[in-house]
Amino acid sequence: MSSYEFSGFRTRSEARFPAPVVEFDRRDAFVRRKLSCRGSYAIALDRCTEHFTVTRFRDLLGVPPNAYERGNDLIKRVINPACIEVNGLSELGVKIEVERAYSRAPITGVQLGWWRKDGEEYRQTYQERQRSKLGRMARLRGQVETEAPLPIRLEAIS
């Protein structure tokens, strides 16, 4: 399990259907994972959505009150990395949309949606969990470059 303590949203359904052990690198991803599995409806339904105010969402993620006050900073530094990590390591897919009055207005609300992965998505998640943590975020972001093997020169061998 993660080294972070989390004491909320423990229900009987989580005790009966324990989630697989996944270790997240970021606290916000760990809290998001717990948040997305918090009720019995998360186990019973394929897709679920929930709406939060910005203050409640920041509180659930543990973001300090004066940190990331601008909406773009919150999206870039907290929401996007957490979504990438949860989507890459969890059996649930997560999508977070922020609500604004217009494009540069302050964030007024957050819409959190999650669904169960199946088929190829689930297989890729399982394979990523089996790999080393070294370079994981780069792999999840698609920033890893694979090197082509060097061609063998037969003249140099003989």
N, C-alpha and C positions, 0 to 999 in steps of 0.2 A: 504494500500500500504506500501511499504518499506520506511524506513526513509532516504534512500539514494536518492540523486538527480541524474537524468539521463536526459540529454537534447538531445540525438541524435537519429536518425533513426525513427522519428515520421512521419508516412505517412498517407495519406488519408484512406488507407485500414484499418489501425489500428483504425481510428476514426469510420469507418463504422462497423467494426467487432472487438469490444474491447475484449481483452483477459480477462479471469477470473481473479479476484483479488487473487493473491497468494503472501504471505509474505515470503521472503527468509531471512535466517539468515546471509548469507554471501553476501558481495558486489559482489564478482566475480560470484556467482550464479545469482544474480539479473541482472548483466550486460549480462551474457550468455543468460538468458531468453529473454532479450530485443533484443540481437543480433540475436537469432534464429527466432524471429518473425518480423524482420525489414522490409521486403518487401512484396509486394502483392503476390509474388510467394510463400511465405511461407504459405499463406492461401490457395492458389489454388492447390498446389502440395502435394502429400503424403510424398515424400522423397526429401530432398535437401542436397547438400553438398557445402562447400565453403572452399577455401584454403587461408591461411594467412601466412605472414612471422612472425617470432618469435617476432620481435620488434613491429609489428602492433598488434599482438595478446596480448602481454603484455600490450601495451598501451590501448587496448579496455577493458582489465580486470582491469586496474588501478594498476597494479603491479609496484612498484617503480623500477627505473633503476638498482639499486645495490642489490635488494632483489632477492633471489632465482636464483642466476646466474648459478648454476649447473642445468642441465636438469632434473636430478632425483629429486631434491628438488622442482622444479616447478611442476613436475608431481605429486609428493607425497603430497605437501602442498596446491596446488592451483587447478590443473586440476581434480584430483580424487575426492576431497570433493565437488567441484562444480558439477561434473557430477552426483554424488550420489544424491545430493540435487535436482537438476533439474529433474532427472529421477524419483525421488520419489514424487515430488510435482507438476510437470507441466503436462499439457495435451500433451506435446511433449516429445519424447524420444531423447536424445542427446548422440552422441558418438564422442570422440575426439581422434585422432591418431596423434602422433608426428612423424615427418620425420627426419631421421638421415642417414648419409652416411654409418655408421656401428653401432653396438650396443652401444659402449661407446663414440661415437662422439657427439659433441654438436648438439643441436636441430637446424635444418635448416628451418623447416616449420611446420605448424599445419593444419591438415585437420579436419574440423568441419562438422559433419553430423547430421541431425535431421529428425524426422518422426512423424507423428500423431499416438498417441496410440489409440487402439480400444479394445473393449471387456473387457477381464479380467484385462489387464494392466490398462486401464482407470478406472475401478471399484476400483482397489487397490489404485490408486492415489487419487481418490475421498475420499475413506475411511481414508487414511492417513491425508488428509487435514482436515478432521472432528475431528481427534484425538487431544489430547493435544500436545503442543510443547515440553513438558517435556520428555526427552529421545528420541526425534525424530531422531537424527542422529544415535543413537545406533540402533534403530529399522530399519532404512534404510540400515545400514551396516550389519544387521543380527546378532548383538551382544547381543541381549536381550535374557535372559533365562527365560522361563516360568516355574513356580513351579507347581508341581503336587499337588492336594489337599491331605491333610493328611487323612489316613484311620481312620474311626471312630471305636473305640474299644467299643463293646457293654458291656463288663464286667465292664468297668469303669462307665457306665451310671447307671446301676442297683445297 
